[in-house]
Amino acid sequence: MTLDKRARETAFRLVRKLGKDVTYTRVIQTPEPVYNEATGLFESTVEVSGTVRVEPPSSPKPEQLREGQITAADLIFILPAKGLPATLAAMDTPGNDPQPNDKVAIDGVTWTVKFVTVQYSGLQKAYWDLVVGR
């Protein structure tokens, strides 16, 4: 879906002003096992984290619950594509959107990304709608 070309800047500005800081952790599958110095093991995923500002998370609306994939215990929020920290900046490039199983730490509680929908501003990504659950 393509929105107004100002959507990217508007999402960034509103979330910067009214948003909440959370820690977003990308869980990236690697084609070959990678040595993890912290654990001393070879692993098939790499985690990359950064602090991002998101729309304050909220509970799903009743019409979203009727679809059956989202539960009342889930949280929904917007993550602007503009202003990502360097560790997560690749998400703003083609094919690198946030993915299910990524992690989001909100107020010390870790949530898992369940669903992601990207919204565009012209040809650029404006923001992602995320649904997270525990």
Secondary structure per residue as TSV (DSSP state, phi and psi in degrees):
chain	resnum	aa	ss	phi	psi
A	1	M	-	360.0	132.4
A	2	T	E	-104.1	127.1
A	3	L	E	-101.7	180.0
A	4	D	-	-51.5	144.4
A	5	K	T	-63.5	-16.1
A	6	R	T	-86.9	-3.8
A	7	A	H	-60.3	-37.6
A	8	R	H	-61.7	-49.8
A	9	E	H	-67.5	-39.7
A	10	T	H	-64.2	-46.1
A	11	A	H	-60.2	-45.2
A	12	F	H	-61.2	-47.9
A	13	R	H	-64.0	-45.0
A	14	L	H	-67.1	-43.1
A	15	V	H	-69.9	-36.5
A	16	R	H	-61.0	-38.7
A	17	K	H	-78.8	-42.4
A	18	L	H	-112.6	-2.1
A	19	G	-	-81.6	-173.7
A	20	K	E	-129.4	138.5
A	21	D	E	-81.2	133.2
A	22	V	E	-136.6	165.3
A	23	T	E	-102.2	120.0
A	24	Y	E	-103.7	130.4
A	25	T	E	-121.7	115.8
A	26	R	E	-77.5	134.6
A	27	V	E	-109.8	104.1
A	28	I	E	-105.5	124.2
A	29	Q	E	-73.2	134.2
A	30	T	E	-103.9	145.8
A	31	P	E	-66.9	-28.9
A	32	E	E	-127.6	148.6
A	33	P	E	-56.6	143.0
A	34	V	E	-119.4	138.3
A	35	Y	E	-73.6	127.5
A	36	N	E	-101.8	110.8
A	37	E	T	-63.2	-31.8
A	38	A	T	-68.3	-37.8
A	39	T	T	-101.3	-18.6
A	40	G	T	76.1	16.3
A	41	L	E	-119.1	158.4
A	42	F	E	-89.4	131.0
A	43	E	E	-128.9	155.5
A	44	S	E	-97.5	4.7
A	45	T	E	-132.0	153.7
A	46	V	E	-125.4	137.2
A	47	E	E	-108.3	132.1
A	48	V	E	-126.3	123.4
A	49	S	E	-117.6	158.7
A	50	G	E	-165.5	155.5
A	51	T	E	-87.4	128.3
A	52	V	E	-128.0	155.8
A	53	R	E	-103.5	127.9
A	54	V	E	-123.9	164.0
A	55	E	-	-58.9	139.0
A	56	P	-	-53.3	125.2
A	57	P	-	-58.3	144.4
A	58	S	B	-136.4	165.1
A	59	S	-	-75.9	154.9
A	60	P	-	-64.7	152.6
A	61	K	-	-79.8	154.8
A	62	P	H	-53.0	-38.8
A	63	E	H	-67.2	-27.1
A	64	Q	H	-73.5	-32.0
A	65	L	H	-70.2	-31.7
A	66	R	H	-64.4	-24.4
A	67	E	T	-70.0	-20.1
A	68	G	S	89.4	-14.6
A	69	Q	S	-90.4	-20.5
A	70	I	S	-108.1	135.5
A	71	T	-	-106.6	165.3
A	72	A	T	-63.7	-21.9
A	73	A	T	-83.9	-9.7
A	74	D	-	-77.0	164.6
A	75	L	E	-122.6	150.0
A	76	I	E	-126.4	139.6
A	77	F	E	-159.1	168.1
A	78	I	E	-105.6	136.1
A	79	L	E	-115.9	110.0
A	80	P	E	-64.8	144.1
A	81	A	S	-78.5	-24.6
A	82	K	T	-86.7	143.0
A	83	G	T	85.7	17.6
A	84	L	-	-70.4	146.7
A	85	P	-	-66.5	159.3
A	86	A	G	-54.4	-35.7
A	87	T	G	-66.5	-22.7
A	88	L	G	-115.4	4.6
A	89	A	G	-60.8	-24.3
A	90	A	G	-62.1	-21.6
A	91	M	G	-62.7	-20.7
A	92	D	G	-88.8	13.3
A	93	T	S	-111.7	157.6
A	94	P	T	-55.5	136.3
A	95	G	T	78.1	7.2
A	96	N	-	-122.7	33.7
A	97	D	-	-64.8	158.9
A	98	P	-	-52.3	149.9
A	99	Q	-	-127.1	154.4
A	100	P	T	-54.9	145.4
A	101	N	T	85.0	-7.1
A	102	D	-	-63.5	162.9
A	103	K	E	-117.5	146.8
A	104	V	E	-133.7	121.9
A	105	A	E	-97.5	116.1
A	106	I	E	-120.2	117.3
A	107	D	T	51.9	41.0
A	108	G	T	81.5	-0.1
A	109	V	E	-108.8	130.0
A	110	T	E	-91.4	127.7
A	111	W	E	-114.7	154.6
A	112	T	E	-109.7	133.9
A	113	V	E	-67.2	127.6
A	114	K	E	-101.5	-44.8
A	115	F	E	-139.3	146.4
A	116	V	E	-137.8	133.9
A	117	T	E	-129.1	126.6
A	118	V	E	-90.1	141.4
A	119	Q	E	-118.4	135.9
A	120	Y	E	-104.1	153.4
A	121	S	E	-121.8	95.2
A	122	G	T	66.9	-124.4
A	123	L	T	-95.1	-8.7
A	124	Q	E	-94.2	151.3
A	125	K	E	-69.4	132.7
A	126	A	E	-95.6	-51.1
A	127	Y	E	-166.5	169.1
A	128	W	E	-116.1	137.7
A	129	D	E	-89.6	122.8
A	130	L	E	-117.5	142.7
A	131	V	E	-117.5	125.1
A	132	V	E	-121.7	149.4
A	133	G	E	-139.7	172.2
A	134	R	-	-107.2	360.0
